[in-house]
Amino acid sequence: MGIKQTGTIDRTCAVARSALARMCLAAVLLTSVPAFAQDKPAQAQSSNDGGGFLAAVSRWWKEQTGGVNWSFEGARKKFEGMGRDAGDAAKSTVQGAKDAADAVARIPAARAVSGHEKCLTAPNGAPDCVAAANAMCKAKGFDSGKSVDMTTAENCPPKVYMSGRSTGPECTTETFVSRAFCQ
């Protein structure tokens, strides 16, 4: 019984494969017929133009040189664009080199200093450490400075600690500039 079922399955698979092959062949034929029909009028037109073999060769040559001319034109435009881009890159590189040279020229006069300067509170409630960094640098003989390192501490009155608490509403947060880069 197992042998008969296997034979039936083999025949069913063969029929299915055959049907699938026929459908693929039909699909190929149906898609190629319209393409062939579209190519025929163009061939008919070219043969009706006259001139024979030399005219056909001449037309082919014009088509080929037109494509080559278009390719050369595109290459020329790309080459001109590369030259323009290279000029822009050179200008930006020169400007970058000038900026780097200016920064290097200022380095000998710059120095990091340490201290302890309290930051004032800005109108928005945040600490304003720019003024503290400038004050620290001016105290060391420089013109201006930028904060490099800051310390934040909570300052509480002694009665908070005496009551056994470590923080409370009476406590304030203070920020200090501890290091600044001065120029």
C-alpha positions as CSV (number, residue, x, y, z in Angstrom):
1,M,0.0,0.0,0.0
2,G,2.9,2.4,0.8
3,I,4.3,1.8,-2.7
4,K,1.1,2.7,-4.5
5,Q,0.8,5.9,-2.5
6,T,4.4,6.9,-3.4
7,G,3.7,6.3,-7.1
8,T,0.6,8.4,-6.9
9,I,2.5,11.2,-5.2
10,D,5.2,11.1,-7.8
11,R,2.7,11.3,-10.7
12,T,0.9,14.2,-8.9
13,C,4.3,16.1,-8.5
14,A,5.2,15.4,-12.2
15,V,1.8,16.8,-13.3
16,A,2.2,19.9,-11.1
17,R,5.8,20.5,-12.4
18,S,4.6,20.1,-16.0
19,A,1.7,22.6,-15.4
20,L,4.1,25.0,-13.7
21,A,6.5,24.8,-16.7
22,R,3.7,25.4,-19.1
23,M,2.5,28.5,-17.2
24,C,6.1,29.9,-17.1
25,L,6.4,29.4,-20.8
26,A,3.1,31.1,-21.5
27,A,4.1,34.0,-19.3
28,V,7.4,34.4,-21.2
29,L,5.6,34.3,-24.6
30,L,2.9,36.8,-23.5
31,T,5.5,39.3,-22.3
32,S,7.8,39.0,-25.3
33,V,5.1,39.3,-28.0
34,P,4.3,43.0,-27.2
35,A,8.0,43.8,-27.0
36,F,8.5,42.3,-30.4
37,A,5.5,44.1,-31.8
38,Q,6.9,47.4,-30.5
39,D,10.3,46.9,-32.1
40,K,8.8,46.1,-35.6
41,P,7.6,49.7,-36.4
42,A,11.0,51.1,-35.5
43,Q,12.7,48.7,-37.8
44,A,10.2,49.4,-40.5
45,Q,10.8,53.1,-40.2
46,S,14.5,52.8,-40.4
47,S,14.3,50.6,-43.5
48,N,11.9,53.0,-45.1
49,D,14.2,56.0,-44.5
50,G,16.3,54.9,-47.4
51,G,20.0,55.1,-48.0
52,G,20.7,51.5,-47.3
53,F,23.8,50.3,-45.5
54,L,25.8,53.5,-45.5
55,A,22.9,55.5,-44.1
56,A,22.4,53.0,-41.3
57,V,26.2,53.1,-40.5
58,S,26.0,57.0,-40.6
59,R,23.0,57.0,-38.2
60,W,24.8,54.6,-35.9
61,W,27.9,56.7,-35.9
62,K,26.0,59.8,-35.0
63,E,24.3,58.1,-32.1
64,Q,27.5,56.8,-30.8
65,T,29.4,60.1,-31.0
66,G,26.5,61.9,-29.4
67,G,26.7,59.6,-26.4
68,V,30.5,60.0,-26.3
69,N,30.1,63.8,-26.5
70,W,27.6,63.7,-23.6
71,S,30.0,61.6,-21.5
72,F,32.9,64.0,-22.1
73,E,30.7,67.0,-21.3
74,G,29.6,65.3,-18.0
75,A,33.2,64.5,-17.2
76,R,34.3,68.1,-17.9
77,K,31.6,69.5,-15.6
78,K,32.6,67.1,-12.8
79,F,36.3,68.1,-13.2
80,E,35.4,71.8,-13.0
81,G,33.4,71.1,-9.9
82,M,36.3,69.3,-8.3
83,G,38.5,72.3,-8.9
84,R,36.0,74.6,-7.3
85,D,35.6,72.2,-4.3
86,A,39.4,72.0,-3.9
87,G,39.6,75.8,-3.9
88,D,36.9,76.0,-1.2
89,A,38.8,73.4,0.9
90,A,42.0,75.3,0.5
91,K,40.4,78.5,1.7
92,S,38.9,76.8,4.8
93,T,42.2,75.1,5.6
94,V,44.0,78.4,5.4
95,Q,41.5,80.0,7.8
96,G,41.8,77.0,10.1
97,A,45.6,77.3,10.2
98,K,45.3,81.0,11.0
99,D,42.9,80.3,13.9
100,A,45.2,77.6,15.2
101,A,48.2,79.9,15.0
102,D,46.3,82.6,17.0
103,A,45.4,80.0,19.7
104,V,49.0,78.8,19.9
105,A,50.2,82.4,20.2
106,R,48.0,83.0,23.2
107,I,49.1,79.8,25.0
108,P,52.3,81.2,26.6
109,A,50.3,84.0,28.3
110,A,47.7,81.6,29.5
111,R,47.9,79.5,32.7
112,A,45.6,77.5,35.0
113,V,45.4,78.9,38.6
114,S,43.8,77.5,41.7
115,G,41.8,79.4,44.3
116,H,38.5,79.7,46.0
117,E,36.1,82.3,44.6
118,K,32.4,82.2,45.4
119,C,30.0,82.3,42.4
120,L,27.2,84.9,42.7
121,T,23.6,83.9,42.1
122,A,22.2,85.0,38.7
123,P,18.7,86.4,38.3
124,N,17.4,83.0,37.1
125,G,18.7,81.3,40.4
126,A,21.7,79.5,38.8
127,P,25.3,80.2,39.9
128,D,27.1,82.8,37.8
129,C,30.7,81.6,37.8
130,V,32.0,83.7,34.9
131,A,32.5,86.7,37.2
132,A,34.1,84.5,39.9
133,A,36.6,83.1,37.4
134,N,37.4,86.6,36.1
135,A,37.9,87.8,39.7
136,M,40.2,84.9,40.5
137,C,42.3,85.5,37.4
138,K,42.5,89.3,38.1
139,A,43.7,88.6,41.6
140,K,46.6,86.6,40.1
141,G,47.5,89.4,37.6
142,F,45.7,88.2,34.5
143,D,43.0,90.0,32.4
144,S,40.3,87.4,32.3
145,G,39.6,83.7,32.8
146,K,37.2,80.8,32.4
147,S,36.3,78.4,35.1
148,V,37.8,74.9,34.8
149,D,36.7,73.3,38.1
150,M,33.9,74.2,40.5
151,T,32.9,72.9,43.9
152,T,29.3,72.9,45.3
153,A,28.6,72.9,49.0
154,E,25.6,73.1,51.3
155,N,26.0,75.8,53.9
156,C,23.8,75.4,57.0
157,P,23.6,77.5,60.2
158,P,24.9,75.8,63.4
159,K,21.3,75.4,64.8
160,V,20.5,72.9,62.0
161,Y,23.4,70.6,63.0
162,M,22.7,71.1,66.8
163,S,19.1,69.9,66.3
164,G,20.5,66.6,64.9
165,R,19.6,67.3,61.2
166,S,22.0,67.4,58.3
167,T,19.9,69.6,56.0
168,G,16.9,71.9,56.2
169,P,15.1,74.8,54.6
170,E,17.6,77.3,56.3
171,C,20.5,75.7,54.3
172,T,21.7,77.3,51.1
173,T,23.8,75.8,48.2
174,E,26.9,77.7,47.4
175,T,29.1,77.2,44.3
176,F,32.8,78.1,44.2
177,V,35.4,78.2,41.4
178,S,38.4,76.2,42.5
179,R,40.4,76.4,39.3
180,A,40.4,78.7,36.3
181,F,42.2,79.1,33.0
182,C,43.5,82.6,32.9
183,Q,44.8,84.8,30.1
